[in-house]
Amino acid sequence: MATVAASAGVSVATVSKVLNGRGDVSPVTRSLVESLLEHHDYVAPPQRRRGGDTAVPDTIEVELDADLNAYSTEIVQGAVRAGAEADAAIVVSIRSNADRGGPWARGLVAAGRRAVIAITSELTAAQLTALSRVRLPLVVIDPLNLPQTRGVTSVGSTNFAGGLAATQHLLTLGHRRIAYLGGPATAACNQARLHGYRAAMEAAGAPVPPAYVRSGHFHYQEGVRGGTALFDLPDAPTAIFTGCDDIALGVLEAARARGLRVPEDLSIVGFDDTQVARMSSPPLTTVRQPLREMGGVAVRTALRLAAGERIDSHHVELATELILRASTAPKP
């Protein structure tokens, strides 16, 4: 406030009046002070509880780019549980990339947030800078893209190992024509799963035609479209490894519409092991990500960063595990 007052050539009391919405400040002065407050990234301290109680629990903002789905729900449940264990409040918000403008970071601090956890979000260098300027720690989980900025803390799983295990399982069943339907090409988690798939195929000497690899979104409809396109190929795959369970369910629907039986005619492997994998028909063979544990680790890491503690690593990977169910079988 003193810096803003000096820049505007007014007293600290005048700046305080502007912040509190007092009417005894001229419009010209008010406009000048407000612009300088924004220029200096001024953030008002969060309001204290009534009665002088300042023991307000730490609050962490968990942000998503889109509506909750089976994947993000698991992570949020883990985050909420870890927050309760640490006596911290978890606030979940759905915010598009366009909503993360200049006032975004300042607004989070003004609302009392101590840290931000972003789940499968797209983040720009400007947004990372905005959080850094207001000293708000950030932890990302499976970001769709991440600018080349050092020091960003992330939590994920062993995606390469998961992709490798899924593809090796299909190869062991005798499949050679194995396709991969993944998420966004820029997503590091998708790239690692794809690299694991390619490594297994190369080690087995199995060809990977360009048409066998498709990138899109981690959505059900992506599986429907991608599966249909793969079935139209002259040498259609006998097995498909997908980047998430939702895509796998879309492939199941595309196979049903084409009259293909799973697993008799087509084997499918998903990724995540969400509730839908266990409820699908047939139950889905998939790579389990410890999603709830990932949410918990993200919360505990965010709280340590907010407290000014040093962390051992800026990237944590939790182990994946291949879960065998009824959607895979030997090559027909």
C-alpha atoms as one frame of an Amber mdcrd trajectory, in Angstrom:
protein
   0.000   0.000   0.000   2.874   2.355   0.773   4.389   1.694  -2.652   1.072
   2.420  -4.381   0.583   5.577  -2.304   4.054   6.849  -3.224   3.498   6.097
  -6.913   0.160   7.922  -6.896   1.393  10.848  -4.804  -1.291  10.286  -2.172
  -1.353   9.090   1.416  -1.664   5.483   2.543  -4.980   6.500   4.091  -6.282
   7.487   0.647  -5.250   4.118  -0.783  -7.055   2.454   2.121 -10.202   4.468
   1.336 -10.116   3.263  -2.272  -9.688  -0.352  -1.170 -12.607  -0.035   1.249
 -14.878   1.658  -1.288 -15.150   4.940   0.575 -16.870   7.732  -1.317 -14.701
  10.652  -0.205 -12.097  10.129  -2.944 -12.230  11.962  -6.282 -12.926   9.820
  -9.381  -9.563  10.777 -10.902  -7.627   9.758  -7.804  -9.667   6.581  -7.415
  -8.959   5.557 -11.009  -5.237   6.258 -10.616  -4.977   4.288  -7.374  -6.937
   1.327  -8.770  -4.714   1.129 -11.838  -1.589   1.220  -9.682  -2.972  -1.451
  -7.367  -3.408  -3.709 -10.373  -0.009  -2.783 -11.781   1.714  -3.711  -8.509
  -0.324  -6.942  -8.145  -1.711  -5.777  -4.821  -3.739  -8.504  -3.103  -5.863
  -7.681  -0.068  -5.290 -10.082   2.840  -8.118 -12.591   3.396 -10.760 -11.578
   5.907 -10.378 -12.975   9.386 -13.079 -14.790  11.256 -15.276 -12.691  13.510
 -14.280 -12.473  17.108 -10.598 -12.106  16.346 -10.039 -15.809  15.569  -7.189
 -15.963  13.079  -6.846 -19.778  13.101  -8.381 -20.137   9.654  -7.611 -23.559
   8.110  -5.403 -23.636   5.044  -7.508 -23.639   1.886  -6.361 -25.199  -1.368
  -7.993 -24.522  -4.720  -8.374 -27.619  -6.921  -9.014 -26.492 -10.497 -10.295
 -28.418 -13.487 -10.713 -27.303 -17.086 -13.889 -29.334 -17.641 -16.709 -31.066
 -15.799 -15.905 -33.828 -13.345 -15.571 -37.276 -14.876 -14.632 -40.704 -13.532
 -10.915 -39.871 -13.640 -11.020 -36.451 -11.966 -13.592 -37.571  -9.382 -11.145
 -40.163  -8.067  -8.391 -37.543  -7.748 -10.707 -35.062  -6.019 -11.807 -37.727
  -3.519  -8.191 -38.375  -2.646  -7.536 -34.648  -2.311 -10.543 -34.103  -0.045
  -9.538 -37.009   2.178  -5.958 -35.739   2.485  -7.256 -32.239   3.217  -9.432
 -33.540   6.043  -6.475 -35.415   7.536  -4.400 -32.204   7.450  -7.252 -29.987
   8.710  -7.197 -28.113   5.380 -10.174 -27.046   3.288 -10.414 -28.103  -0.361
 -12.309 -25.903  -2.824 -13.048 -27.439  -6.238 -13.635 -25.131  -9.190 -14.166
 -25.575 -12.927 -12.366 -22.828 -14.766 -11.611 -22.554 -18.462  -8.236 -21.313
 -19.628  -9.852 -18.017 -20.680 -10.953 -17.453 -17.065  -7.357 -17.405 -15.857
  -6.662 -13.806 -16.757  -4.824 -11.098 -14.846  -7.127 -10.904 -11.782  -7.230
 -14.705 -11.410  -4.162 -15.203  -9.215  -4.834 -12.098  -7.118  -8.407 -13.217
  -6.598  -7.279 -16.617  -5.328  -5.022 -15.021  -2.720  -7.700 -12.525  -1.739
 -10.074 -15.449  -1.180  -7.580 -17.008   1.225  -6.175 -19.757  -0.967  -2.761
 -21.031   0.108  -2.013 -23.122  -2.997  -3.482 -24.315  -6.308  -3.746 -27.853
  -7.679  -4.513 -28.011 -11.408  -5.857 -31.291 -12.833  -5.313 -31.973 -16.562
  -5.255 -28.252 -17.259  -3.675 -26.142 -19.981  -1.399 -23.535 -18.418   0.427
 -20.675 -20.091   3.719 -19.085 -19.083   1.815 -15.908 -18.200  -0.444 -17.823
 -15.812   2.518 -19.484 -14.120   4.128 -16.060 -13.765   0.925 -14.612 -12.266
   0.893 -17.322  -9.574   4.584 -16.803  -8.879   4.170 -13.042  -8.486   1.590
 -13.485  -5.738   3.665 -16.322  -4.199   0.925 -18.918  -4.647   2.354 -22.455
  -4.943   1.143 -24.631  -7.817   0.997 -28.414  -8.131  -0.110 -29.915 -11.461
  -1.534 -33.382 -12.128  -1.276 -34.703 -15.700  -1.181 -31.253 -17.386  -2.340
 -31.144 -21.012   0.595 -28.887 -21.741   3.252 -27.186 -19.674   5.423 -24.258
 -20.750   9.177 -24.735 -20.517   9.360 -23.253 -17.033  11.651 -24.740 -14.427
  10.486 -25.553 -10.944   6.858 -26.502 -11.656   5.829 -29.215  -9.209   3.882
 -32.142 -10.659   2.338 -35.430  -9.552   1.703 -38.309 -11.936   2.179 -42.019
 -12.426   4.590 -44.297 -14.261   2.834 -43.781 -17.581   5.635 -45.242 -19.708
   5.709 -48.434 -17.640   1.917 -48.635 -17.838   1.910 -48.297 -21.617   4.675
 -50.872 -21.880   2.857 -53.393 -19.647  -0.464 -52.977 -21.471   1.098 -53.561
 -24.883   3.253 -56.454 -23.706   0.116 -58.120 -22.347  -1.549 -57.906 -25.767
   1.594 -59.162 -27.494   1.744 -62.121 -25.087  -1.793 -63.014 -26.176  -0.530
 -63.292 -29.747  -1.722 -59.939 -31.082   0.518 -58.161 -33.591  -1.885 -55.645
 -35.092  -2.215 -53.424 -32.019  -3.359 -49.805 -32.254  -3.121 -46.920 -29.777
  -5.925 -44.393 -29.240  -4.672 -41.635 -26.956  -5.348 -38.166 -25.625  -3.864
 -34.800 -26.618  -0.514 -35.090 -28.373   0.910 -32.328 -26.138   0.017 -34.066
 -22.869   3.119 -35.512 -21.200   1.135 -38.427 -19.748  -0.172 -39.326 -23.210
   3.303 -39.079 -24.733   4.707 -41.424 -22.071   1.947 -44.010 -22.622   2.519
 -43.830 -26.373   6.272 -44.243 -25.920   5.669 -47.313 -23.746   3.417 -48.767
 -26.455   6.004 -48.093 -29.164   8.823 -49.549 -27.064   6.935 -52.808 -26.571
   5.996 -53.026 -30.249   9.563 -52.346 -31.366  11.006 -54.909 -28.956   8.607
 -57.519 -30.349   9.327 -56.569 -33.958   5.667 -55.708 -34.484   4.970 -53.010
 -37.098   3.178 -49.784 -36.188   1.498 -48.308 -39.280   0.891 -44.525 -38.942
  -2.866 -45.098 -39.044  -2.615 -47.251 -35.911  -1.751 -44.261 -33.702  -4.377
 -41.581 -33.101  -4.345 -38.595 -30.736  -7.397 -36.654 -29.622  -9.048 -36.029
 -26.281  -9.574 -38.170 -23.206 -13.285 -38.491 -24.042 -15.748 -41.305 -24.743
 -16.623 -39.909 -28.174 -12.937 -40.040 -29.125 -13.098 -43.784 -28.660 -16.218
 -44.090 -30.792 -14.699 -42.053 -33.631 -11.226 -43.556 -33.354 -12.489 -47.115
 -33.091 -14.720 -46.681 -36.131 -11.808 -45.277 -38.151  -9.551 -48.181 -37.128
 -12.188 -50.774 -38.068 -12.373 -49.231 -41.544  -8.689 -49.937 -42.232  -7.838
 -52.750 -44.701  -5.757 -54.421 -41.962  -7.851 -53.514 -38.958  -6.218 -54.081
 -35.552  -7.141 -57.109 -33.488  -6.329 -55.211 -30.275  -6.493 -51.587 -29.157
  -4.704 -49.956 -26.225  -6.398 -46.721 -25.185  -5.113 -43.709 -23.250  -7.953
 -43.798 -20.711 -10.963 -45.853 -19.679 -13.438 -43.404 -21.220 -11.829 -43.858
 -24.647 -11.936 -47.631 -24.131 -15.683 -47.480 -23.480 -16.086 -45.559 -26.736
 -14.183 -48.304 -28.579 -16.475 -50.890 -26.962 -19.484 -49.039 -28.382 -17.889
 -48.733 -31.833 -17.182 -52.478 -31.772 -20.767 -53.264 -30.761 -22.104 -51.101
 -33.599 -19.807 -52.938 -36.045 -20.872 -56.358 -34.795 -17.473 -57.151 -33.252
 -17.375 -59.177 -30.054 -15.062 -58.206 -27.196 -12.832 -60.065 -26.452 -13.550
 -62.812 -29.019 -12.976 -60.573 -32.072 -11.213 -57.585 -30.496  -9.180 -57.063
 -27.339  -9.234 -53.690 -25.550  -7.046 -52.316 -22.759  -7.837 -49.051 -20.975
  -5.876 -46.795 -18.639  -6.792 -45.376 -15.185  -8.922 -48.175 -13.621 -11.798
 -45.871 -12.760 -15.162 -47.147 -11.608 -16.438 -47.346 -15.203 -13.753 -49.954
 -16.005 -15.209 -52.269 -13.393 -18.805 -51.576 -14.477 -18.368 -51.968 -18.244
 -19.509 -55.007 -20.171 -17.245 -56.892 -20.366 -15.248 -55.596 -17.382 -12.235
 -53.737 -18.737  -8.639 -54.866 -18.600  -6.819 -51.647 -17.769  -3.733 -50.020
 -16.296  -4.432 -48.815 -12.785  -3.305 -45.338 -11.839  -3.436 -44.689  -8.076
  -5.649 -41.666  -8.678  -6.781 -41.111  -5.098  -3.202 -41.412  -3.890  -2.162
 -38.875  -6.546  -4.728 -36.413  -5.202  -3.491 -36.974  -1.662   0.159 -36.523
  -2.588  -0.714 -33.313  -4.443  -2.450 -31.870  -1.367   0.349 -32.787   1.017
   2.919 -31.353  -1.383   0.918 -28.140  -1.827   0.656 -27.668   1.935   4.408
 -28.119   2.345   5.090 -25.554  -0.373   2.610 -23.130   1.200   4.425 -23.489
   4.524   7.705 -22.595   2.842   9.171 -26.077   3.236  11.590 -27.606   0.757
  10.452 -30.703  -1.113  12.677 -33.572  -2.170  11.557 -33.629  -5.793   9.514
 -31.405  -8.090   8.062 -34.435  -9.842   6.519 -37.465  -8.134   5.523 -40.608
 -10.044   3.396 -43.292  -8.384   3.451 -46.866  -9.643   0.945 -48.181 -12.181
  -0.379 -51.760 -12.281  -1.946 -53.840 -15.053  -5.378 -55.105 -13.963  -6.568
 -58.139 -15.948 -10.296 -58.490 -16.535 -12.461 -59.791 -19.362 -11.827 -57.429
 -22.324  -8.680 -59.182 -23.575  -8.189 -62.648 -25.010  -5.813 -64.517 -27.375
  -5.764 -63.299 -30.971  -8.630 -64.804 -32.980
